[in-house]
Amino acid sequence: MRLHSLEVTAFGPYRDHQEVDFDRLGGDGLFLLHGDTGAGKTTLLDAVAFALYGSVPGARGEVKRLRCDTAKPDTITKVVLELTVQGQRLRLERSPEYQRPKKRGDGYTTQQAKASLTWVDGAPTEQPPEGLTRIDEVGRTVQRLLGMTVDQFFQVVMLPQGEFAKFLRSDTTEREKLLEKLFGTERFGEVERWFVERRRERGRGVEEQTQRVRELLARVSQVSGAEPDADADEQNWLEDIEKRSLREMEGTQAEHSRLRREREVADAKLTERRELAEKVRRVRQANATLAAIGEQQDQHDAWRAEREAAQRAVPVLAARNAVLRAEQERDKARAAVATAAASCELDAETPLAELRSLAGTRREEAGGLAHLIPEAQQQETDRQKLASLADRLAADETLETELVGQQATLPDRIGTARQQVEDAKHAELRLETVQARGTEVAALLRTARELPGAQKELASATARAQHAIDAHQQARDLLQDLRARRLAGMAAELAARLSPGEPCPVCGSAEHPAPGEPVGAPVRAEDEDNAQTEEQRAATRREKATAEAQRAQQHVDNLAERLGEHTEADLAAELAELRTERDALQKTAAELPQRTKNLAELEESTERLNEQLSKVRTRAAAARSEQASLATTVDEREARLREGRGDFPSIADRRTHLLDIAARLEQLAAARTSRDDAEHRLAEQETALAEAATAAGFDNAAAALAAERGDDRIAQLAEALAEVEERAAGARAALSSAELFGVDADAEVGLEEATEAAVVAREAAERSAALAHRAEQRQRDIAQLAERLRGAWAELGPALAEHAELEALADVVNGRGQNARKMSLRAYVLAARLEEVAIAATRRLQRMSGGRYSFVHSDAAGARGTRGGLGLDVLDDYSGKVRPAKTLSGGESFLASLSLALGLADVVAAETGGALLDTLFIDEGFGTLDADTLDLVMDTLDDLRAGGRVVGLVSHVEEMRQRISVRLRVRKSRDGSTLELQT
């Protein structure tokens, strides 16, 4: 990766557009960003990081305030970086998210973050030629090309200010977190968790298998009724259970076979006795049935006679039903004749010829009125038309009056509409002024409402600051008191360490004639350190509380200055009036298009009214002429229709009346004919009834009707006679059968003794069967459970062995068990990486320290059983002892931190396999070094330029500027060039 140019606008302290040409600066491989403190040197490095990853390193990235506070509102904050990565030259442009003033009104709006990537020399085949504009796509592409994350980039390429020594002085936990980010060892943590989860999963499986074995043992014990001994072998116990259940099953089956044979013999004897008893019972029952039937013979003969008479009366009943139907038809015909005669107002016995003659006359009169019906209909249509013409004339006269009135009022209406249009236009102009003033008053009102809360917060912050000041003062007084007391008791503290015969650490004497005595309560060094720590904390709290009180006071002053002489009540009232006026003006202004349209319509309505008035008058004249002609025709037709309808309302009513009279006369004639036919049929049916009774063997029809029986009674008689005959036939058949031949009805069988013997044998056999079944079921259950138990034992053994092996391996991987160094797999990998870093950093540290210091990596376990592997100390060649890195001086710490950072950068770059890093930035305090050490550091930085690498240094130290200028001039003079680079 090589940087070419950087452009920043409204970024950090840079209010205007600034550009940095890295190609020119890095022409010699080394350049210096020099300036006073706060001039924005580090901001340029932040700009590079922001252009690449959208974030800046260190604590500055947590604040997320990248825009210049003094930039103009319309100036866009952006960073443009042009660089070459893996042979691809590209241009990155980013803008952060920030708040900018609204273009209209007060307040702020959010300017969204943006990013774009443009290919300068043509896009790769897999990338779009127009570049990328989505933030996530730009981020993924940059990370893919550089081959490292943002954390790795800040540690490898951009060594930020104040971050070198953090890794050097950090404890094992912090160092582990940083190494994990840089080397991506999360996968080894996943391996550790996989082993733990696998062990937990296999443990659950083993527990389930063990529980299954316990359940099967309990089930076998429950079925067999035998508990296993605590010291007995479970396999032998199971075999004994199986043998005992088998013997029990065989014994119960043999007993069941014997008792079953005895039951079969008893059942055979009982069956024989039951068959004989049944034959005796059937003989007795047949004799009793025949005797009972003989006693009821007379009743049976009466049932047969009654059934035969009812059957002979069936034809007579049919003839009687025909007579009844004929009588009903005759009565119905007589009633119809009476009704028809009443409707005609004539005698019911009027001759038929006379009735038919009268009906024909009425029909001829009705036919003569048929031609007048269309004229009556036309008369009604014409009368409706006359009424319609009258309504139309009245409507036209009313419309004419209205149109004349509109012509008279039209000039005034046009004037009013023009005034309304002017009012709407004026409302539009006034609305902008009212809205602007409303926005201003609303902002002032928000300020007025915010002021009480700010004053309350100011009072609270002032109180907290005063409390913090008092607490700090108390802590200082306590510290000074403890220091004074400790100085007073220092002699007693030294005397407490003296031993007889041992030299005094102060004077060297082995004799101690008058050791110091404690003065009051002794003060230990720990007490003084604790008091000093508490005093520093109180000072920090005091500074924080004082700053908060100052910010609160500044906020209240700003609010009061903005508010001026205005009060909240006056502003609220004015805002309400402005909003009311604004609503009214908005409503009036919104009506401008409609008012303009109404005015145009009124101006165009004069000619339209004249045309409408002319059309109305012409239409009214035509209607009056048509009305006069139609009235004459209606009067002439009315005279003819009056003569035709007579006393009836209409011609149709008179014609309908005549046709109705003719129909009623014809109906009376038809009813007379139907009555005569019904009386003739009745006489014929009565003769047929008498003949049917004689033919059925009855003296008369009355006797035949008396023999009538219902269907239910006939069926009842037939069923009773059939039952009697069936019982008699069955009894005779039973007595004559070969099965009952020779059976004595008076014989005694003796069934009770055989039944009792059979019951006793059956109960004994059933009990033995139940016992045999239970023994067989128990033996089968035990056999099945034994098979399952042996299978569970066979599966549990390998599972226990596998779980034990997996548990031991999981403990080793996670730094427990047989792991003597208590190092997890992840810590082991990180320890190997840290050892590589220590080796790479030692080469530079030895050179910069003149061979005095070198890094020592330790994989020993920490204190109190904590995990080891990430220890990093310093070997001092002067003393030959290893000492903690925290004991190094300020300059020595800088050398060690810089060496460690460069070594870490080398190892991370090799580990990630990322792009070739041709540019390196170092932002650190070189002012802590003496002249000789600074020369060694500069020599080391010169070595970093090997292979075309560019190293950029950031420092405000003037000596750095002079040394780099001298080195550049020397380097230029060696190759004969006279160019002097000014940075």
Secondary structure, DSSP 8 states (H G I E B T S, - for coil): -EEEEEEEESBTTB-S-EEEEHHHHGGGSEEEEE--TTSSHHHHHHHHHHHHHS--STTHHHH---B-TTS-TT---EEEEEEEETTEEEEEEEE--EEEE-SSSSSEEEE--EEEEEETT---TTS-TT-B--HHHHHHHHHHHHTS-HHHHHHHTEE-TT-HHHHHH--HHHHHHHHHHHHTTHHHHHHHHHHHHHHHHHHHHHHHHHHHHHHHHHHHHHHHT----SSS-HHHHHHHHHHHHHHHHHHHHHHHHHHHHHHHHHHHHHHHHHHHHHHHHHHHHHHHHHHHHHHTHHHHHHHHHHHHHHHHTHHHHHHHHHHHHHHHHHHHHHHHHHHHHHHHTS-TT--HHHHHHHHHHHHHHHHHTTTHHHHHHHHHHHHHHHHHHHHHHHHHHHHHHHHHHHHHHHHHHHHHHHHHHHHHHHHHHHHHHHHHHHHHHHHHHHHHHHHHHHHHHHHHHHHHHHHHHHHHHHHHHHHHHHHHHHHHTHHHHHHHT--TTS--TTT--S--SS-----SS---HHHHHHHHHHHHHHHHHHHHHHHHHHHHHHHHHHHHHHHTT--HHHHHHHHHHHHHHHHHHHHHHHTHHHHHHHHHHHHHHHHHHHHHHHHHHHHHHHHHHHHHHHHHHHHHHHHHHHHHHTTSSSHHHHHHHHHHHHHHHHHHHHHHHHHHHHHHHHHHHHHHHHHHHHHTT-SSHHHHHHT---HHHHHHHHHHHHHHHHHHHHHHHHHTSSTTTT--TT----HHHHHHHHHHHHHHHHHHHHHHHHHHHHHHHHHHHHHHHHHHHHHHHHHHHHHHHHHHHHHHHBT-TT-TT--BHHHHHHHHHHHHHHHHHHHHHHHHTTT-EEEEEE----GGG---S-EEEEEETTTTEEEEGGGS-HHHHHHHHHHHHHHHHHHHHHHHT-----EEEEE--GGGS-HHHHHHHHHHHHHHTGGG-EEEEEE--HHHHHHHHHHHHHHHHHTT-------
